């Protein structure tokens, strides 16, 4: 993980290694028979779920239920993090 600007929130600064998933599906969408748009990986527990552009918004629901603050894009070629509570974005 590259050094982040010191102005970034404590949640982003606490990320020392970005968790990426080998999963390329949203398990919750599969269970429900719905379709996802893009995928995100929780940096606390490593679960990969669908983004807010997806109808079910499973990753945001995961944040509200679990309070895991930081996600990473699970899309190939994208290298960014998002902190829900502080609404901060960081590329890495």
C-alpha positions in Angstrom: 0.0 0.0 0.0 1.6 3.3 -1.0 1.8 6.1 1.5 -1.5 8.1 1.7 -1.7 11.8 2.3 -1.7 12.5 6.0 -5.0 14.4 5.5 -6.8 11.1 4.8 -9.0 9.7 7.6 -7.7 7.2 10.1 -9.7 4.4 8.5 -7.8 4.8 5.2 -4.5 5.4 6.9 -5.0 2.1 8.8 -5.0 0.1 5.5 -1.6 -1.5 5.2 -2.4 -4.1 2.5 -5.4 -3.9 0.2 -7.5 -7.1 0.3 -8.5 -8.2 -3.2 -10.8 -11.1 -3.8 -10.6 -14.0 -6.2 -14.4 -13.9 -6.3 -15.9 -12.2 -9.3 -19.5 -12.4 -8.1 -21.8 -10.9 -5.5 -22.9 -13.9 -3.4 -25.9 -12.0 -2.2 -27.1 -11.2 -5.7 -26.7 -14.9 -6.6 -28.8 -16.0 -3.6 -31.5 -13.5 -4.6 -31.4 -14.0 -8.3 -30.5 -10.4 -8.9 -27.8 -8.8 -11.1 -24.8 -6.7 -10.0 -23.1 -3.9 -11.8 -19.6 -3.6 -10.2 -18.1 -5.3 -7.2 -16.4 -4.0 -4.1 -14.3 -5.8 -1.5 -14.6 -5.0 2.3 -11.2 -4.2 3.7 -12.2 -5.5 7.2 -13.6 -9.0 6.4 -12.8 -9.5 2.7 -16.3 -10.1 1.5 -17.0 -9.0 -2.1 -20.4 -7.6 -2.8 -22.2 -5.3 -5.4 -21.8 -1.6 -5.6 -24.4 1.2 -5.2 -25.1 1.2 -9.0 -26.5 -2.3 -8.5 -30.1 -2.5 -7.6 -29.5 -4.2 -4.3 -26.5 -2.2 -3.1 -25.2 -5.1 -1.0 -21.9 -3.5 -0.1 -23.5 -0.5 1.4 -26.0 -2.7 3.3 -23.0 -4.6 4.6 -21.4 -1.4 5.8 -24.6 -0.4 7.6 -25.0 -3.8 9.2 -21.4 -4.5 10.1 -19.8 -1.0 10.3 -16.8 -2.1 8.3 -15.6 1.3 7.1 -13.4 0.8 4.0 -14.0 -0.9 0.7 -11.8 -1.3 -2.4 -13.0 -1.6 -6.0 -12.9 -5.2 -7.1 -13.0 -4.2 -10.8 -10.0 -5.1 -12.9 -7.8 -2.1 -13.5 -9.4 0.0 -10.8 -7.2 0.8 -7.7 -9.1 2.9 -5.2 -10.5 2.8 -1.7 -13.6 4.4 -0.2 -14.3 5.2 3.4 -18.0 5.2 4.2 -18.0 7.1 7.5 -15.6 9.8 6.4 -16.7 9.8 2.7 -13.1 9.9 1.6 -11.8 8.4 -1.7 -8.1 7.4 -2.2 -6.3 5.9 -5.2 -3.5 3.5 -4.5 
